[in-house]
Amino acid sequence: MRSEYKDTNYFKIKLFVPCKKIKIVQKITLILILFLTFSCSDSNDDPNTILPNIPVNETIFLNNPQFIDLQIVGGWAYANGGISGLIIYHYNTNFYIAFDRAAPHLNPNEKPCSTMKVEFPFMICDCDQSKFSILDGAPLTDGINYPAKQYLAEVDGNTLHITNF
């Protein structure tokens, strides 16, 4: 049995949209675009204004006895460079991480005790004992908002290049 619809308006598609609704949608779209445009920021900006930005360009020879611990994964060493020296960590087979020893939440000119030391797996500030992860520099102490200052570390054979550019 086949049912028939007598109301022909049932199958009509409404193609007309009132102008007022279009204008509202256009305004909302414009506001969203403006909001997204002005809320974006350059992810390369360092939000930490406490530590100065100084040029870093260090070369580490991994076969040097001073850096013998860097030859194994999980090894770490101190090196010269940066603001207060460097902490270098051998993360995995061909990947190294380098952090500045300056605690990111203290001005090294005002607090000379702000140099961090390694107590694996942490980097610890000498001034207030705040902790940072040696794996990624993340702060592990409540109230600390900045991670440890990280530099680019590239390995080429037995040479490690550490830069911030």
TINULUM-945958 format. One record per atom (N, C-alpha, C, CB): x, y, z. Coordinates in steps of 0.1 Angstrom, whole numbers, plus 5000, padded with zeros to 4 digits. Glycine has a CB too. Layout:
! residues N
XYZ;...
This chain:
! residues 165
500849885000;500050005000;500950125000;499150005012;500650214992;501450334990;500650454996;501750354975;501350525005;500750645010;501050765002;501050665025;500150845001;500350974993;500251095002;499350984981;501151185000;501051305007;500351414999;502451355011;499351465005;498551564998;499151705000;497151565003;499951715011;500551845014;501851855006;500851865029;501851944995;502951954986;504052044993;502552014973;503752115003;504752195010;505752115018;504052305019;505351985021;506151895029;507551875023;505451765031;507651865009;508851835003;509651954998;508551744991;509152075000;509852194996;511052225005;508852314996;512152264999;513352295007;513352445008;514552245000;513552495019;513652635021;515052685018;513152675036;515152765007;516452815003;516652955007;516552804988;515653025012;515753165015;516153175030;514453235013;517253255032;517753285046;517553435048;519253235048;516853475058;516653615060;518053695061;515853635073;518053815056;519253895055;519753925069;518954025048;518953935079;519353965093;520253855098;518153985102;519853735095;520653615100;522053615093;519953485097;522153645080;523453655073;524353755079;523153675058;523753875082;524553985088;525053945102;523754115089;524353875110;524753835123;525853735121;523553775131;525753635112;526753535110;528053605105;526353435100;527953705096;529153775091;529853845103;528753875080;529053915111;529653985123;530353895132;528554065130;529753775135;530353685144;531653625138;529453565147;531653595125;532853545118;533953645118;532453505104;533653775116;534653885116;535253895130;533954015112;534453885140;534953895154;535853785157;533753905164;535453665153;536353545155;537653555148;535553415151;537653605136;538853615128;539753725135;538553665114;539153835139;539953935146;540553885159;539154065148;539753815166;540253755179;541353665177;539053685186;541253575167;542253475165;543553545160;541753375155;543353645151;544553715146;545353785157;544153815136;544653845166;545353925176;545753845188;544554045181;545253725190;545553635201;546753545198;544353555206;547153535186;548253455182;549553525185;548253415167;550553445189;551853495192;552953415186;552053515207;554053465185;555253395179;555753295190;556353485175;555753165187;556153065197;557553065200;555752925192;558353145192;559853155194;560153255205;560553185181;559253335209;559453445219;559653375232;558253545220;560753415239;561053365252;560253445262;562553355255;559253395269;558453475278;559253515291;557253405282;560353445293;561153475305;562053595303;562053355309;561653705310;562453835308;563453845320;561453955308;563553745329;564453755340;565853725335;564053655351;566053625327;567353585322;567753665309;567453435319;568953715308;569353785296;569453695284;570653865298;569253745272;569553665260;570953705256;568453695249;571853605257;573153625253;573553525242;574253615264;574453555233;574753455222;575453335228;575653525211;575053215224;575653095228;576053015216;574653005237;577352985215;577952905204;579052825209;578353005192;578752705215;579752625221;579952495213;579452595236;581252445213;581552315207;582052225217;582552335195;581452115219;581852015229;582451895221;580651975238;583651845225;584251725219;583851615228;585751745217;583051525224;582451415232;583551315236;581351345225;584651305229;585751215233;586751275243;586551165220;586451405247;587251465257;586951395271;586951625258;587951365279;587751295292;586751375301;589051275299;586751505300;585751585308;584351545305;586051735305;584051495292;582651465288;582451325286;582351545275;583251235293;583151095291;581751045295;584151015300;581051105304;579751065308;578651085298;579351135321;578951175288;578051205277;578051095267;578351335271;578951005268;579050895257;577950795259;580350835257;577350795271;576250695273;574950765275;576550605286;573850705271;572550755272;572150765287;571450665265;571650885291;571450915305;572550985312;571150785312;573651005305;574851075311;574651225310;576051025305;575251295319;575251435319;576551495323;574151485329;576751625320;578051695323;577751845323;579151655312;578651915330;578652055331;579652105320;579052115345;579352225314;580252285304;580252435305;579952235290;581252495300;581252645299;580252695289;582652695297;579752815290;578852875281;577652925287;578552775270;576852995279;575553045284;575753155295;574752935290;574753165303;574853275314;575653225326;573353305318;575353105331;576053055343;576652925340;575053045354;576952885328;577452755324;576252675318;578052685337;576652555314;575652465307;575552335315;576052435293;574352275314;574152135318;573752065305;572952115329;574551955302;574251885289;573851745293;575551875280;572751695287;572151565290;572051485278;570751575297;572551355278;572451265267;571051195268;573651155267;570151245260;568751205261;568451065255;567851305254;568951045243;568850915236;569950895226;567450885229;569950795219;571150755210;571850875204;570750665200;571150955196;571751065189;571051205193;571651045174;570651215205;569951335209;570451385222;568351315209;570851505223;571351575235;570551695238;572851605233;570451725251;569751845255;570751935263;568451815264;570652065261;571552155268;570752265275;572552215258;570952285287;570252385295;571252485301;569352325306;570852605303;571652695311;571652665325;571252845308;572752675332;572752655347;572052765355;574152635352;571752875349;571152985356;569652945359;571153115348;569252955371;567852925375;566953025367;567652935390;565952975361;565153065352;564253165360;564252985343;564053145373;563253235380;563953335389;562353155389;565353335388;566153425396;567153505387;566853355407;567253635389;568253705382;569653675387;567953865383;570553625378;571853585383;572753705387;572553515372;572353825383;573153945387;572753985402;572854065378;571553955406;571053985419;571253865429;569554025419;571253745424;571353625432;572453535426;570053545433;573653555431;574753475426;574653325429;576053525431;573753295439;573553155442;572553085433;573053145456;572153155422;571153095413;571652995403;570453205406;572852945405;573352845396;572752705400;574852835396;572252625390;571652495392;572752385392;570552465382;572552285400;573352165400;572452045397;574052155414;573151945392;572351815389;572351725401;572951755376;571151685405;570951565413;569951485406;570351615428;570551395398;569751325388;568451255394;570551215381;567351275388;567051335375;566551475375;565951245368;567051555385;566651695387;567851785385;566051715400;567451915381;568352025382;567852105394;568452105368;568652135403;568252205416;568952335417;568452115428;568152445420;568652575423;569352585436;567552685422;570552635437;571252645450;570552745460;572652685447;569852845454;569252945463;568052895471;568853065455;567152835464;565852795471;565452655469;564752885465;566352575464;566152425462;565052395453;565952365475;564652485444;563552455434;564152355424;563052585427;563252265419;563652155411;563052175397;563152025416;563852125387;563552125373;563951995367;564252245365;563151945358;563351815352;564551825342;562151765344;565451725343;566651725334;566151675320;567751645339;564951615319;564551565306;563951665297;563451455309;563351775303;562751875294;562852015300;561351845291;563452035312;563552165319;562352215326;563952255308;561252135326;560052175332;560252205347;558952065330;559552305352;559652335367;558852235374;559152475370;559352185385;558752085393;558352135407;559551955395;558652265410;558352325422;557152425421;559552395428;556152415430;555052505429;555552655429;554052485440;554852735421;555152875421;556252915411;555652925435;556952825405;557952855395;557252845381;559152745395;557252945374;556452955361;557352935349;555853085360;558652935350;559452925338;560252795338;560353045337;560352735326;561252615325;562752665325;560952525313;563652565326;565052595325;565352645310;565952475328;566252735309;566552795295;567252685287;567452925297;566652645276;567252535268;567852595255;566152435264;568952535251;569652565239;569552455229;571152605242;569752485216;569852385206;571152305207;569652455192;571052175207;572252085207;572151995195;572252005221;573152005187;573251915175;574551835175;573151995162;574451705173;575551615174;576051585159;575251485181;577351585157;577951555145;579151465147;578351685136;578951335147;580051245151;580351255165;581251275142;581651295169;582051315182;582051455187;583451255184;581351545179;581251685182;579851725185;581851765171;579651805195;578351855199;578352005198;577851805213;577452055190;577352205188;576152255196;577252245173;576352355205;575352405213;575152555209;575652385228;573952595205;573752735201;572352775205;573852745185;572152905204;570752955206;570353035194;570753045219;570853005182;570453065170;570352965159;571353185166;
